[in-house]
Amino acid sequence: MIGKKGTRALTLDINKIGKRLSKSKRSQLTIFIIIAILIIAVVALFFVFRGGIQKEKPASPETAEINSFVQECLDDSLEEVVFRIGEGGGYYFPPKISTPLLEVPYYIKNNKNLMPTKQDIENEISRYVKRELVLCIGNFAQFPEYEITKGEMTAETKIESERVLVDVKYPLTIIKDETKSKIEDFNSEIPVRLGIVYDAVAEFVGQELETGVEGTCVSCLADISVKKDLYASVFDYDNRTSIFIISDFNSKINKEEFVYIFANE
């Protein structure tokens, strides 16, 4: 038999057990909630990554064909522009202050430094790469089976020591039959040492202005050319002007060495 004290003790034990069971149920419920949240999170991440993977679909034949065509035009345009920029002393078209007839840009005139900055030349390349690219593409006339909508084209050029890079954004929407594709990012580079040539010329122009002697500091030009592995030629244009041709046999565009031409008074 269980006495009153025993009954009371049993009641207390039951209450404790009840509380423990209640706590256990709450703990289990909390665990279930956490697991449910984790499952929802995993499912959500699955669909997010799945969506990201689906965006990286292989290029359709239509997209690949147009992309290849634009890329080839960009490569050719960059080579044409950089070669012409070198021959023009950093300009695609001669600036106002150039020699008559030959239209070689002055880098020193009236004892002033007129050499364009590297950023100026980068902007010049970007501007005329876009121009040449548009001419090369020819409004996609050779693809009459496609409906192509063109967005605004932008270009950004970077002159490094041994290469010139250009990034072009050209949004294109391509439609053929019921297939619709979009492309916009293109880039190209050529292994030409424009950065090295530019730095060599800038150093020479700085020395010419600093010394201030009449005529050309031939030894200065020779030392810089040897240091940069370049070849320099000087021609008298008239009694006051000399034309300089800096050749880099380490850089070739269409199998021709890269040259950079400018004039000093």
Disulfide bonds with the S-S distance in Angstrom:
Cys73-Cys136 2.07
Cys217-Cys220 2.03
